[in-house]
Amino acid sequence: MADLRRGAGRVGGFLTALVLTGVSACAAGGPSRRELERIATSAEVEAARERTERELDARVQAVRAAVPWLETLSVIVYDQCRDVRGNAHLFDPAPPGKTALVCRMSAYVVFSADRTPPGVVADVRASGVTQWTESSVNDTLAYYGKDSGGRLSDRYVPSLTSVSGGPLRESLRWDTERAKVSVSFPEGAVWSRLVHRYGEKSLEALRREKGPLYLWAFHTDAYHRVP
């Protein structure tokens, strides 16, 4: 009887391993992580990365030139290639798409200013350097005008968001009593690079030195995909 139980246990263990292998294969699909790492550091992707970095840097410099009254404290560039196959399982009725790897780049410019947020918003809009959505502008004006008409929740934090359709997605946020600006970077990327310009002081340190901070974020579309 003991031998029979041991045999059944071995069979059960084998079946479990087989199912897990199937689940893993289904979840991963396509290239292995090691293959994706090789692709992310290939000459083809590096060329696309350098081109995207030049375009992103040009846009950052254009914004900085358009709003010279905002003092640049830091420029943070984050580049990553992520496995986007998700957590599909053997019986998933709607498994993730076929894309395996997506590479994107973002830049964050930290500013300080000697004027109030409403003044900053007015001057940023007047500069015309970015076209902001009407809804984000209206909500911000309502927030500082204290006349939200009941459309703003108690958790609303003012920000400006760029109109979609361009090569970059942009947003401008700033410190308020309700929330402070922050930047975080997800872990687990197949490949990533983080670059700090103008020093590596934390936002907390810059805030202590300069007061309220403004964060202008730029996000590119994918500069490389792997099916």
Secondary structure by P-SEA (a helix, b strand, c coil): caaaaaaaaaaaaaaaaaaaaaaaaaacccccaaaaaaaaacaaaaaaaaaaaaaaaaaaaaaaaacccccccbbbbbbbccccccccccccccccccccbbbbbbbbbbbbbcccaaaaaaaaaaaccbbbbaaaaaaaaaaaaccccccccccccccccccccccbbbbbbbbccccccbbbbbcccccbbbbbccccccaaaaaacccbbbbbbbbbccccccc
